[in-house]
Amino acid sequence: MTDDDSAFVLRLARDDRDLRAAQRLRYRVFVQELGADGPLIDHDRLLEIDAFDPHFDHLLLIDTRRDATHLDDVVGAYRLLPSDRMVSAGRFYSESEYDLSALKSTGRKLVELGRSCVHPAYRGGSAMLQLWSALAAYVLERDIEILFGAASFHGTDVAALAQPLSYLAHHHIAPPELQVRALPPHAVAMDIIPADQLDRRAAVAGTPALIRAYLRLGGFVGQGAFVDHAFNTTDVCLVLDTARMSDKHRAFWIRKQGDRA
């Protein structure tokens, strides 16, 4: 699909139809493409549904050239839960995989990110950048201080992911005050390969683009990975403290706020 930025609309989901369109995109990406399964997935209607959906904001990238009546217009999505709304949800979604005590005890404004996906036809273009720009505006408008959430490697063969997981363990572990930890029984150590035996090029090549993007902004990962058999992924928990960003990367967020003024 050729990018035409004038055809794109970025906004939060407004109603049930918007949510269903996001869930339709998630079904295409997570279920059909990556092999996820779970008790709430609606295979008849092609929807990837989650019990936490009603509590989250859903950031949508909409292509106005596509058919909205058949839920095909949403081509990018991000799910966002600010900490001031966590009480209504009962917990953060990722607390089923990680001990988040370190983050919750900071008393700072948090937002949990998840279910990030882009339609296959829109990858490699401006879609992800546009979602990032809208996320930056969301964070700035709400004075969010820490972003976090699970990010996934495809597959559950930890040995096949040894290079990138070990690289993250040796070079990008969060400081103790922000260090979340993967929970048993599906937690696995990430420092599989000693630091002096790493193949940096292979490690970087094996790391998904979304994870690399967070690391470039100054993000960290928590201790341990979580093997999610239902979603056919191996997850790491990313943590991004906006106060620890470099001046260069902080300027990116501030510029995006100015772009929307």
RAPE-V962729 format. One record per backbone hydrogen bond with DSSP energy under -1.0 kcal/mol. CO is the residue of the C=O (numbers start at 0). NH is the residue of the N-H. If there is no record, write none. Layout:
BEGIN
co->[CO | CO]
nh->[NH | NH]
END
This chain:
BEGIN
co->[3 | 4 | 6 | 8 | 10 | 14 | 15 | 16 | 17 | 18 | 19 | 20 | 21 | 22 | 22 | 23 | 24 | 25 | 26 | 26 | 27 | 28 | 29 | 30 | 37 | 41 | 46 | 49 | 51 | 52 | 56 | 57 | 58 | 59 | 60 | 60 | 61 | 62 | 66 | 67 | 72 | 74 | 75 | 76 | 77 | 78 | 79 | 80 | 81 | 82 | 85 | 91 | 92 | 93 | 93 | 96 | 98 | 99 | 100 | 102 | 108 | 108 | 109 | 110 | 111 | 113 | 116 | 118 | 119 | 121 | 125 | 126 | 127 | 128 | 129 | 130 | 131 | 132 | 133 | 134 | 135 | 136 | 137 | 138 | 139 | 144 | 145 | 146 | 147 | 148 | 150 | 152 | 155 | 157 | 158 | 160 | 161 | 162 | 163 | 164 | 165 | 166 | 167 | 171 | 174 | 175 | 179 | 180 | 185 | 187 | 189 | 193 | 194 | 198 | 199 | 200 | 201 | 203 | 207 | 208 | 209 | 210 | 211 | 212 | 213 | 214 | 219 | 220 | 222 | 224 | 225 | 227 | 229 | 231 | 232 | 233 | 234 | 235 | 236 | 237 | 238 | 239 | 240 | 245 | 246 | 248 | 249 | 250 | 251 | 252 | 253 | 254 | 257]
nh->[6 | 7 | 63 | 61 | 59 | 18 | 19 | 20 | 21 | 22 | 23 | 24 | 25 | 26 | 47 | 27 | 28 | 29 | 30 | 31 | 32 | 33 | 35 | 34 | 40 | 46 | 41 | 52 | 54 | 55 | 79 | 12 | 77 | 10 | 74 | 75 | 8 | 65 | 71 | 70 | 62 | 118 | 60 | 116 | 58 | 113 | 56 | 111 | 84 | 85 | 89 | 94 | 95 | 96 | 97 | 182 | 180 | 103 | 104 | 105 | 144 | 145 | 82 | 147 | 80 | 78 | 76 | 121 | 122 | 124 | 129 | 130 | 131 | 132 | 133 | 134 | 135 | 136 | 137 | 138 | 139 | 140 | 141 | 143 | 142 | 241 | 110 | 239 | 112 | 237 | 235 | 233 | 157 | 160 | 161 | 164 | 165 | 166 | 167 | 168 | 169 | 170 | 171 | 220 | 177 | 178 | 222 | 98 | 226 | 224 | 191 | 196 | 197 | 202 | 203 | 204 | 205 | 206 | 211 | 212 | 213 | 214 | 215 | 216 | 218 | 217 | 238 | 173 | 181 | 187 | 234 | 232 | 36 | 154 | 227 | 152 | 225 | 150 | 221 | 148 | 219 | 146 | 243 | 249 | 250 | 252 | 253 | 254 | 255 | 256 | 257 | 258 | 260]
END
